Amino acid sequence: MNLNSISCAIRILNLNHKIIPSTLNIFRFCRNNFTSIMNKPSVYITRQVNEEALDILREHCEITSWTGEGPVPRDELLRKIEDKNALFCMLTDQINSEVLNKAGKKLQIVATMSVGYDHLDVDEIKKRKIKMAYTPDILTDATAELTVALLLATSRRILEANEAAKNGEWKAWSPFWLCGTGLQNSTVGIVGFGRIGQEIAKRLKSFKPKNIVYYNRSEKADEAKLVDAKRVTFDKLLAKSDFVIVSCSLTQDTQHLFNENAFNKMKRTAIFVNTSRGGVVDQDALIKALENKIILGAGLDVMTPEPLPLHNPLFKLKNCVILPHIGSACIQTRKEMAILCAKNIIAALRGEELPSELII
Ligand code: GLV
């Protein structure tokens, strides 16, 4: 018997009014004292996380975790996941059949500390009836904020200007030196009008753009009304936007959505910003578009691969600002993401409703 089956039994007993209350109480006692009367379930964590998240898990689980530098090495993950009941992973861990086979039948939940889940082989996980959880919502504001920062850094050439100030290029104030593109009276195009896309729009509204347009699978009429945004086709967004912001998830449909064809349809003065996933962009096509001035500039928080090798041409381009995937990197946000991940795991192990189950 595990915690899951005790919780199940409680639910059945609760539904069955004929059952004698003492039986129900015995099961309740078992659930509430589960961790002290049974072996604790086991969780593997692929990175060092905050104490608050660990405390939540410790109460109910035996924790094993990777505490080395960077992502857990693949062979270590494959060794340590064996017979675990739960996996607490990051977007840097590819969770596919290789990992799931190693984990075996005891694995009940894969909880990722991210909103993106393109690193999870969803079909394989579902096939094995393992629950999935992720951490949406709590990182929305942090990611929207970073997107605005990256947009401004790119459009107002902030890194170039900082470099110029430091290296002696700054001789005197000059009327047209280091001029960039302003948001005022511009058209902002947002690809993917989910929670993060909407929050980006709200923040950018205060910069007084003339239009905000969005491209999204479904109409988001109520949300769009809040920022006076209009739904348009992908091609129209590309043609009209001074700023093209990518905020959609990476799926089969969005893989390489931004290819040579798409960049050719954009304004020669357009600024392209991506804080979603590198796979949404055909990166070679982007490099060509930046080198050949098909578009004016790009701000990238995500790319392929990550980390981007130092010899990559993107690093040489003055009109490209590159960040190391820090969209949600606010201290409190990351702590809350880890806590939510822990709570998802505990709920799954207890057979309770998950605070943020990933249901696809
Ligand atoms: C960050 O990219 C995330 O998916 O949380």
Residues whose N, C-alpha, C, O or C-beta is under 5 A from the ligand:
A	BS01	GLV	M113 S114 V115 G116 S276
